[in-house]
Amino acid sequence: MSIESTSLSHIGTIDIPTTSTSAELSDIYYHNHLEETLMAILNSYELTVDFVSFEEAPVLKKSFKLPLEGPNGMQAADSYLSIIITCPDHQLLIWNNATRSFYKYDMNGTLLKKYHLGNFPQGVLPSVQATVPAISTEEGKYIISLWLENPSSPDFTNEPAVGLMELESDNTAFSLTKTLLDFPDVYKLGFWSFAPFKYTPYLCQIDSLHIFVSFPVDEYVRKLKVKEGQITASSKIIHPEVETPMPMFDYSFLENLYHGIIAKPSFEENAQYALTNSDYSIVVQVSDKHFARVSNIRPNLPKYKSGVTFPDYGVTLFDHELNILGDTIFSHGAYSFEKSFYKKNNGLHVLNMERTAEVDGYLSFDIFTTKVSANQ
């Protein structure tokens, strides 16, 4: 009797040209529209934007530098920025976390419009970042992950986690038009620290109708039918090296904290918990039939106190129906799965940090696909 197992297989390397002088990128956004595929590379440290077109080889098509001041300016230098390529016009939306605004630029770096926060529930903001790309819909809206600055209840009851965002055409606002999914019950168990990466819902597009949703402290991945906001399937997608995530404190602590009865934990207490308790990260497509859930396998407390603060990556492979197919581990340092993208018929591209640091003017990606083998 033979049992099939699925693993990641390295099939190549590609170097992508960039004007950035460092690998410390804020964001990359890969977008496939009709016959043209484009990547936007944003370095929020250097305030540079590159457009790369994928032809026979990747070609740097356009570059511009984001000004801080003036009519085209971003207004805030020391801020987290993130990028979206809009469909079908290949213009850019750049999210500025400091000003809480979207800036729409064309490929020449001309500011076309600025969108301010519109109809969002109080304390709710779009969670726009490299690990959670906004997903364009056929109606011209965006499926987005949501960030709660201040939950309206201590147990996350009816708190929105995934929603539809619209850029209003008749004014300069962006609004939440529909909530697709609330936070799951696991967030009612207690206090998970103040680290945003313990709360950010991760999204991955399956097709024009469905997405996968993964929460950092929840063992389940959910398959969501977008138009109806309906979960059609859910399953535990867990890596064997990841222990069941446990909250920093129980529900009574969360309730007392919410009502101001007790003080907030210190920065060091939060950091110590957040960086020594494993959690789940992005969901990415690996091949036409396979997906992967990435886990952060974090160091234990003694290792953390000795200076080890970065996790290893646990990669769990699964299919469209959420059946687990295999798993593997990548050591932190060589790769950055947060800077990865899937190119149709070509595999998962993962940024190789070590090689990128050695080659000026390029981002170096290793390409992986799935390999199915029979074990006797």
N, C-alpha and C positions, 0 to 999 in steps of 0.2 A: 504494500500500500504506500503510495506517495502523497505527500501533502505539499501543496504549493505555498511558497512564501514570497513576499514582495519586499524589495529593498531599493534604496536609492543607488543609482549608478552614475558615476561621473563620466560624461560623454564629451566634454570639451571646455574650452576657455575662450572668452571674448573680451577684447579691450575696447572700451567706449570712450571716445574723445571728449574732453571737457576743458573749460578754461579755469576751473577751480585749481588752486594750488595745494589743497589739502583734501584728505578723505573724510574730514569731519563734516559731512553733508547734513543739511537739515532734512532734505526730502528728495526722493525721486518719484516720478509718476510716469508710468508706461501706459500708453493708450493706443488701441488698435481700432481705427475707424476706416471702413471701406478698404481701399487698396493701400492706404498709407498707414504706417506705424510710426509713432512719435514717442520720444521720451523727453520729459522736462526734468532738468537737474537744477535744484535750488541749493545754493550754499548761503545760509542765512548769516554766516560769520563774515563772508566776503561780499554779501549782497549781490551775487551773480546768478543769472539764469541762462541756461543753455538749452537749445532745442537740438535733439539728435534724431535723424531720420534713419530707419533701418532699410537699407536697400540690399545690394550684394554684401556690403559691409557697412557698419554704422558710420554715418557722416554727420559732422557738426554743421548744422544748417544756419542757425542764428544764435547770437549771444547778446545779452545786454546787462547792464549794471543797474540795480534798483537805486534810485536816488532817495535820500532821506528827506530833503526839504524841497520846496517848490511845488508846482501844480501836479507833478507826477510822483511825488514823494510818498514814502511809507510812514513817515512821521515818528517812528519809534525804532531805534537802532538795536537796543539790547532786548530782543524779544524773540519768541519762537515763531517762525514762519513755516507755512506749509503750502503745497501747490496742487492744483487740479487743472488738467487740460479739459476745456469745455468741448462739448460735442454739438454740432458737427464743425464748428468754425475754427477749431484749434487755437482759440484764444486761451488766456490763463486766468484762473482765479487764485489769488494768493491770500491766504488767511494770515492775519497779523494778530497774535494772541494779546498783545498789549493794548491795541486800539479796538479789539473785538470787531473787526471789520474785514470784509472781503474787498480786494482790489483787483479789478479786471484790466489786464494788459493785453495788447496785441503782441505779435512776434517781434515787433521793432522796439518794444519797451515803452510804448505810449499808453498812458493811463486812460482807459475808456470810461470807467465808472467806478464809484466806490459805494459799497453796500453796507449799511449799518444794521445793527440788530433790530429786527422787527418783531413779529408776533411769535415769541417763544415764552413758555411758562417761566415764572420767576425762578431764578437760580439754575436754569438749564441753558447750556451753551452747546454749539456744535463741537464735537471732538474731532478736529481736523488735524491729522498728523500722518507721517509716512507709513506707519503700521496700519492705519485704518483709512485707506483711500475712499473718497466719496464715489459712489457708483451712479453713473448717469442712467436715467430711465428714458424710455421712448417718448415720454410726455415732456421731456426737458426739465425734469426735476432731478433731485439727487437723494439717494439713500445715504443717510449719515449716521454715524455713531454719536451718542449724546453724552455730555459730561455734566454731572450735577455738582454745582458749586455748593449749594445748600439744600440737601434733601428736605422736602416738606414734611416728612414724617420720620421718626427714628427707625422704623422697620422697613423703609423703602417700599411701602405699599403704594401701588399704582404710579411708581416713578418711571418716566419714559426712558428707554435705553437706546432704541433705534427708531428713526423717524424719516419722513420725507421732507426735504427742504426745497423751497422754491425761491428763485430770484424774481422779485416783483418787477414787472416790466414798466409800470407806470410811475415808479418812484425809485428811490435808492435804498431799498430794504431787502433783507432776506428773512424768510419766515418759515416756521414749522407748520406744514399743512396737515400732517397726519402722524400719529404715533403708531408704529408698526409692532413694537414689542416693549414690554416693561421689564424691569430688573427681576431676575428669578428669586425664588424663595431663599436661596442660600445666603443672600445678603441680609436676611432677617435674623440670621443666627447670632450676629454680634458685630463687633467693630473690627474692620479690616485695615486699619491705619489710614493715614491721610495721603498715602502714595497714590497718585492718579492711575498708575499702571495696575492697581488692584481692582479698579472699577471700570476701565475702558472696555466697552464691547468691541470685539474684533469681527470684521465682516469680510466675506469672500463671495464673489459672484459665481454662481453655478451656470446659469443661463439667463435668458431675458426675463424669466418668471420667478426664479428662486435664488436665495442666498443662504450661505451658512453663517451662523452667529455663534461666537465663542466668548464666554465670559472668563476673566482671569482666575477666579476662585471656584468655578463651577466645572465639575467633571464632564458635563454634558455639552455636546455640540448640537445645535438645533438647525433644522432645515426649514426655512421660512418662505412661504408663498407670498410675495411682496404685495400684489394688488389687494389681496384679502387680508393681509396682516395675519395669516394663519400658519401655525406650526404644523407641518405635515409629517415630520419625523424628528426624533431626538434619540441620542445614544451616547453612552459613556465612551469618550475617546481619550484614553489616558495612557501615559507612558509608564512602564513598570518601575522606572527610577524616581517617579514623582509620588511623594506621600500625599494622602488626602489633605487638601488645604484646610487649615483650621484658623478661625479668627483670632485676632490679637487679644480680644477680651470678649466676654459673652454678652448676651442681649441686655442684661441689666446695666452693664457699663455703658452700652450704646444709648440706652434710654436716659440714664442719668447725665451723660455727656450732652445729649440733645437738649435737655431741660436746664443745663447750666448748673447742675448740682455738684459735679466734680470737674476738675481741671483737665485740659487737654494733655495728652502725653507729650513729653519733650521731643525735640527733633531727633535726638540720638535714640530714644526708645522706639520711635517710629521707624527710623532707618534700620535699626538692628532687627526689628521684626520683619520689615518689608524685604530686606536683602538676605535673609536667612531662611525664609519660608517660600518654597517653590510655588510657581503659579503657571498659568497657561497663557500663551501669547497668540501670535497670528495664526490664521488659517490661510494656506496658499494652495493654488493649483500646481500640480507637478507634471501631469500629462493629461491627455484628453479624457482619461477615465479615472484618474487618481488625484487625491488631494492630500495635504499634510497639515496636521496640527502641531505647532511648535510649542514646547514647554520650556520654561526657564528652570533648570535644575540648579538651585541656589546652594551655596556653600553652607555648612553647618556653622554654629556660633564660634567654635574655636578657630576655624579657618577664617571666618569673617574678622575676628579680632586680630588675627595675624596679618591681615591686609588683603585677603582674597574677597573682593566685593562683586565680581562679575560671575554670572551663571554659565554653565554649559547648556547646550541646546539638546533637548530630547525631541526627536522628530517621529511622529506617529502617522503612518500612512493609512488611508481609508478610501472607500469608493463613494459613488453618488448616493448610495443607500446607507451610508454610515457604518459599513462593515470594516472592522480593523483588519489590515492586511500585513502589517509589519512595523518595525520601529528600529531606530538607530540613534546614536549620540554623536554630536559634534562638539569639540572643545571650543570654548570661547577664546577669541583672539584672532583666529584664522579667518573666521567668517562673521558677517553681520546679516542675520536672517531678516532683521528689520529693514534692510535695504535689498529687497529681492523682488523679482517680478517673473511672471509666466509669459513666455512667448509661444503662441500657438504653433503646434507641430515641431517645437524646438526645445521645449523643456523649461525647467525652473532655473532662473539665473540668480545666483547668490553672490553678493559682493565679497570678494576676497580682500580682506583688510591688509594682510601682509604684503601681497603682491602689489596692491594699489599704492602702498606707501613707498614702494621701490621704483615705480614707473611714473615719471612726471607727465602730466597732461592727459592721463587716462584713468578711467575706473575699470578695474579688472574683475570680471565676473566668471565664476565657475558654473558650468551648465550641468544640471542633473536631470535624469528622467527615472522612471521606475523600471526595475528588472524583475521578472517573475521566474522563479526557479522551482524545481521539484525536489523536495527532500525525501529521501527514502526512509 
